[in-house]
């Protein structure tokens, strides 16, 4: 399925992930790889396990079975403290609703991950301002999330996810709450910036127009990855 | 598509000759089939015959002499009428994907596998079109035509996704019976 050279270690590799939420089995043996700098779309119907897969890959939840390797090391076996540290330094996360802190201005929201990793406040705010500019929301620095449009707020969320220079950005339906033009601006900004900085992106979406910004797509169905390559050739089942 | 109206539209900006009209058509409609010179000249002659365009002298800019054409007032009215007419929304769409799916169901094939493979081909084309329209070199005409193609492919995909879900439900009902 992967276009990447099998001899190189993928940046992120999940094998046979199983995860249950109560009596619901969200993942039933899902496997996926993300190459360094690759933009991968994970698509599928509602309830197919997309968000659970993202949470397992980002180390937010641990799978019941299977493994997640980041740069060749087992993520699912790391102690919580190291996992938190890794999430702060190497991962950036964007959700459907940006989940910005409503009391903070745009620039302070973006500066927050830098402050958490020990950057001085003045420098953190300067770097946050630069990232807001890269995402085309310069001029909104002192506005609070409630004073911005959905598209602007989502670009602030992207700036916050990328400000620490992560190796991977996890984006869970980043355009789900936006109209078509705002979606396009958010995706164009994300893809342009990710390519410029060599950041890999795992993009969860049910929207094909959004998925088309990725290098490659995998589709989840009932908690496993299905691919056209595995399907029978030809609709009449004629082997070719 | 009405070539005569598109040529009238291109002439609305001022007099032009056949070669220039062909070049501008291909620029403005980058995803469409390029116009053949023969078709341009035949259409221009018909526009003149019908009083919608007229010959406006000749031009020879360090090359062969070219006949210039310009739109008449009747041509401008005809263009305005056509541009404002509502295109009839297609009541049903006949399409190769739809036909193949129906045949696959009739012949006891594997329509779900076909839909998955077709989806992969659609997504590959949508990635190409997205790359075209997000390229720094893309002009407005390119973006608009890529958007048009992308949204139609997206409509196909939505139908394919719904159909795949219907097939899954139907199979489950048959299995449970």
Interface residues (C-beta under 8 A of the other chain):
Chain A: X45 X188 X191 X192 X208 X209 X211 X212 X213 X214 X215 X217 X219 X226 X227 X228 X231 X232 X233 X234 X235 X236 X237
Chain B: X100 X101 X103 X104 X107 X109 X110 X111 X112 X113 X114 X116 X117 X119 X120 X122 X123 X126 X127 X129 X130 X134 X150 X151 X153 X154 X157 X158 X161 X165
